[in-house]
Amino acid sequence: MGAIAHSIQHQSFYCLKITVMHPYETISLDTAGYVLAAWLIGLHCWMLMKPTASRNFLIKLPRNGSIAPWLMGAGMFWFWLLVAPDGLGPLSKLQMDLGEFNQAKSLLRIIIPIAALGMITQVKEFLAIRGIGLLALMAAAPLIYAAYLESPSSRLLIPIYAYAMVFGGLFWVGMPFTLRDLITWVTKTESRFRISAFAGLGYGVLVLICAILWW
């Protein structure tokens, strides 16, 4: 009887362990679709409805010193939450298992705030773009998790956009002039700006339709 009880207890503990999911894994495909669609539709509708204001904002964005610290700070804080210690309530919920690198978490908890402070106070060149790149890298993960192993082939709309964010984010953090050059190219002519806005809006509408009908 003791052996049976021990076996049942072990199995119950194992089941409880495997059912504990990271918050990213609980995001449904349709929820991710609605969020992504809202972002794409909102952003590109703004570009179409306020072309002058949006073009001026984008042109000044690479060296926008007023929002740069907030973008970098938000990205670094999100990164820190992935290695946050236990016992901080909601702040500990995004903590991720880093596998072989779990031992480095305690060090990262110290390095990340120091790096954030150093970037915000010392790096003035294209800090806003670097912050956008870091946020793109952070935001891609929950989108990829939401579409993972889902059956509709239309789900690929989400990981395609997410991997584009990863690819772009890596460049924007390390080589921020690439986003500056892209913004310069897009805003150079009115027709090019409108085409880009309609393309982004169309992608957002397509994601929304899929989220409503199939996800």
ABEGO torsion letter per residue (X at the ends): XAAAAAAAAAAAAAAAAAABBBAAAABBAAAAAAAAAAAAAAAAAAAAABAAAAAAAAAAAAABAAAAAAAAAAAAAAAAAAABBBGAEAAAAABBBAEAAAAAAAAAAAAAAAAAAAAAAABABGAAAAAAAAAAAAAAAAAAAAABGBABAAAAAAAAAAAAAAAAAAAAAABAAAAAAAAAAAAABAAAAAAAAAAAAAAAAAAAAAAAAAX
